[in-house]
Amino acid sequence: MFTVLLSLAFLVAILTFPIMFAARLVGAEKTGFGSALLSVFLLTVLSTAVSHMISNQFLSFLIGAAGGALVFSMTLGTTFWKGLAVSIIFNVLVFICLLVLAGVLIGAGVGK
């Protein structure tokens, strides 16, 4: 049970803290944990809905990116373009975090 809670806390941290950082970087009004967590929840709902409704992957990507920018602009109190910048920064930071995590797991010998 402890492992599940620890994994959930790690997942929340790896998804919310990059949003908080990116929001501060672009000068958003709301940069707190609650706004970032709400953004993660709404992005998950949006991503799931778009992927189920639209079969064309390129169109799904475009609508998801625009919708993500709108979600960030509404939840973080910023403009659409700054919301798009938050989205790009967020994706880059999460990618880097996942690469570091993969390196740590490979270095620890997990999966051998």
C-alpha positions in Angstrom: 0.0 0.0 0.0 2.9 2.4 0.8 4.4 1.7 -2.6 1.2 2.7 -4.3 0.9 5.9 -2.4 4.5 6.7 -2.9 4.2 6.1 -6.7 1.1 8.3 -6.8 2.8 11.1 -5.0 5.8 10.8 -7.4 3.5 10.9 -10.4 1.6 14.0 -9.0 5.0 15.7 -8.4 6.4 14.9 -11.8 3.3 16.3 -13.5 2.5 19.4 -11.3 5.9 20.9 -10.5 6.9 21.4 -14.1 3.6 23.2 -14.7 4.3 25.4 -11.7 7.8 26.2 -12.9 6.6 27.0 -16.5 3.8 29.2 -15.2 6.3 31.2 -13.2 8.6 31.4 -16.2 5.9 32.9 -18.4 4.5 35.2 -15.7 1.1 33.6 -15.2 -1.2 34.9 -12.4 -1.8 31.5 -10.8 1.3 29.5 -10.2 0.3 27.4 -7.1 0.0 23.7 -6.6 -3.8 23.7 -6.8 -3.9 25.4 -10.2 -1.2 23.1 -11.6 -3.1 20.0 -10.3 -6.3 21.2 -11.8 -4.5 21.7 -15.1 -3.2 18.1 -15.0 -6.7 16.8 -14.3 -8.3 18.8 -17.1 -5.5 18.0 -19.6 -6.0 14.3 -18.8 -9.7 14.6 -19.5 -9.1 16.6 -22.7 -6.5 14.2 -24.0 -8.7 11.2 -23.4 -11.7 12.8 -25.0 -9.8 14.0 -28.1 -8.1 10.6 -28.6 -11.5 8.8 -28.4 -13.4 11.2 -30.7 -10.8 11.9 -33.5 -9.1 9.1 -35.3 -6.7 11.3 -37.4 -3.6 11.5 -35.3 -2.3 14.8 -36.8 -5.7 16.5 -36.3 -5.9 15.0 -32.8 -2.5 16.5 -32.0 -3.4 19.9 -33.2 -6.7 20.0 -31.4 -5.1 18.6 -28.2 -2.3 21.3 -28.4 -4.8 24.1 -28.8 -7.1 22.7 -26.2 -4.1 22.3 -23.8 -3.1 25.9 -24.3 -6.7 26.9 -23.5 -6.7 24.8 -20.4 -3.4 26.4 -19.2 -4.7 29.9 -20.1 -7.9 29.3 -18.1 -6.4 27.5 -15.1 -3.2 29.6 -14.7 -4.7 33.0 -15.6 -2.6 33.8 -18.7 -3.0 34.3 -22.4 -3.5 31.6 -25.0 0.1 32.1 -26.3 1.6 31.9 -22.9 -0.5 28.8 -22.2 1.0 27.3 -25.4 4.5 28.2 -24.0 3.6 26.6 -20.7 2.6 23.5 -22.6 5.8 23.3 -24.5 8.0 23.9 -21.4 6.0 21.3 -19.5 6.4 18.7 -22.1 10.2 19.3 -22.4 10.6 19.2 -18.6 8.5 15.9 -18.2 10.6 14.4 -21.0 13.8 15.3 -19.2 12.5 13.9 -15.9 11.5 10.6 -17.6 14.9 10.3 -19.2 16.6 10.9 -15.8 14.2 8.3 -14.2 15.1 5.8 -16.9 18.8 6.4 -16.4 18.4 5.8 -12.7 16.4 2.6 -13.2 18.9 1.3 -15.7 21.8 2.2 -13.4 20.1 0.4 -10.5 19.8 -2.7 -12.6 16.0 -2.7 -12.7 14.7 -5.0 -15.4 17.7 -7.4 -15.6 
